[in-house]
Every structure is written in structure tokens, then in C-alpha cells.
């Protein structure tokens, strides 16, 4: 979602800092996610912040994408980040980003450290810290080899841990365990 809980304001501030440092060329910020009526004031506030920084023409908002549009959106990215502020237990969006071969930058909180370690497909930053997020994004945007390596790890992790087949196998195993039937 395009909301504070998912760190939209932290991401926007990190982008402003990243552009002020001027080390990443013509990098653009693309923001995607659901946007319900209660999110619209937050989005409007972020648009005003970007306009005040002179960056409004470098940012794209993509609300409420259907599946096909989401896949195209993910293909258009170089790096993915949702700097969520609350105790995110997983974040399906990480599996989607990894399936698209995207390295991620996530806060060092909740389940993110474990997921990044498991996948080897991202880097961590300090939570609710736009400067730390900007530095981590800059690192990936200026180190093509590192970004490529993490992107490949993302694809592998998505296939190994988060494919539909793997999830179906794991669900079936749990159902058999609960029902007392042996796995065959």
C-alpha cells in the first residue's frame, strides 16, 4: 500500500537524499501499490515534498495495479524497497520482487533480516532512517556487479523457497502431518 505503515514517506525522503547526492545519474523513483481513499492524503503529501525538492517529474506513482501491470512494473525496476515500519511477518511483495530478479533493500527489523539472509538477495538498512536507505540504494545502483549477483540470488530464492509448487508441497506436507497421514 501507498501508506506510512509501509514507509512511503521514508522511501520518498531517501529518494530526495539520493538525488541530492547526485551519484546515481538519472535514477527515477517508481512507486507502486494499492491506494485506498485513506491513503490519498499521504500520497498527496509525498507529491508535495517531491515538488518542493524539484523532483516531481522524476517520480511515477502506479496505484492499484492488476496482475499484468504489476509484472510490467516489476520488470521496469532495478532495485526494490518497501521500508515498512511495523513488524512485517513476511511481505509477499518480496517474493514477487525476487521472482522478477530484483535485489531488495529492506529495514533491519521484523522478518526482513531472516528473509534477506535466507535468500542472499538483498541488503539491509536501518529502520525508519532515510539516510541509511539512500546509502543502501546508492550502493546497489552504483555497483552493477553486486546488483547483478543479488538479482540472480533473488531468482534462485524465488524458485527454491517461494514458487507455487514449493508452497503447494509444503502445504500438503502440513495437512498430512495434521491429519496423521503419512507423506507419500
N, C-alpha and C positions, 0 to 999 in steps of 0.2 A: 504494500500500500504506500501511497504517497502521503506519509504522515510523520509526525515527530517520533512516535514509538519505533519506527523503522529507521530513524536517523536522517530523514531527508534534510533537515537543517544542518546537520553535521557534514553531510556529503556536499551540500552547496557551499558551505564555508570552506571546506577542504579544496573544492574546485577553485574558489576565488584565490586562496593562498597559492595553489599550484600555478595558476595563470600569472599571479604577481611575481612568482619566482622566475618565470619566463625561461624554463629549461626544457619544455616539452613541445615546442613548436605550436602547431595549430590544433592541439587537442581540443576536442569538443566533449561536453557532458551530455549524455543521453539518459533521461530518467524515465523509467517505465514502471507500471504497477497499477493496481486498482486505485480509483479515485472516487470515493463516495462523497456525497454532499458535505459531510462533516470534515472531510479532508481539504475541501476547496479553499478555506481561509489560509491554511498552512501553505498550500501551493501558491496562492496569491502573494503571501508574504515572501516566499523564496524568489518569486519572479521580481518583486520589488528590490530585494537585496542584489540580485544579479544585474538589474537595470542600474542601480546605484553604483555598481562596480564597473559598468560599461561592458558587461559580458552577456547581456540578454540574447544577443544574436548568435552566441556560441553554444546555447543550451537548447535542447529539444525535450519536450515533455510528451510522453506517449502513454496516455491513460487508458485503462480498461481494454487491453489488447486481447483479441481472441487467440486461439492456439497458433494459427498460421502466422499472424502478425507478431506474436511473441517469438516464434522461431526466427523470423526475419530480423527482429530487433536484436536478439542474442547474437546472430551471425554478424551483425554490424559493429559489435563491441570488440575492444582489445583487452579490457580488464573489467571485472565485475565486483561491485561492493554494495552491501546493504548494512550500514553501520548501526544495526539495531541496538536499542538501549535496554531492552528488557531481557529476561532470561530465556532466550530463544532455545527451545529444546532441540531443534534440528534446522529447519529452514529448507523447505522443498526447493526454493529458488537456487540454493547451492547446487543441488543435484542437477537442476536444469542448466545452470551455467557450466558445470563440469561436462555435461553431455555435449554442450556446444564447444568444448575445448577451451574454456575461458579460465585463466587464473583468477583467483579471488583475493580480495583484501578485506579481512573481517576483524572486528574488535576482539581483543583478548579477553573474552567473557563468555559466559553461558557455555553452550556446546561447541562454539567455534574453535577453540584450541584443539579439542579432541578431533573434530572433523578435518581440520587443516592438517593435523599430524597424520591421521589415518590416510588421507588422500595424497598428501605431499603436493597439493595443487593450489597452494596459496601462501599468503603471508599474513601475519597478524599485526595489528596496530593497537595503540592504547585506546580504551573505550572512551567515547564522548570527547575525543581530542582531535579536532580538525587538523592541527599541525602534524600530528603523528600519521593520520590518514593520508594527508597530502604527501608526506615524505614516502610512505609505502607505495602509493600510487605512482609517484615520480620514479621510484626505483624500478618498478616494472615497465613503465613507459619509456625509460631510457636504457634499459638493459634487454635488448631483443632476445639474447640467448636465454636469459633467465625466464623471461615471459614465455618463450617457446617451450622450454623444458617443463615449466609448471602447467602450461596448456596441454602438453602431451600427458602429463600425470593426471590432469583433470579428465581427459577422455578415458584413460585406463581405469580411474576410480569410478567413473560413472558406469562403465561396463561391468566392473568387478563387484561393486557394492550396491549400485542403485538402479540396475536395469529392471525392467518389468519381470523378466524371467527370474532373476535373483530374488526379487521381492515376493513373487508367487511361490517359489521354492521355500523360502523362509516362513511364509505364512502357512503353507501346507504342513511344514515340519512342526510348527507351534500347534496347529489344530490337531495333528496326530498325537502330539505329546499330551495335550489337554484331554483328548478323548481316550487316551490309554492304548491307542492302536499303534502297533509297531510301524516304523517307516520302511517302505519297500523301495 
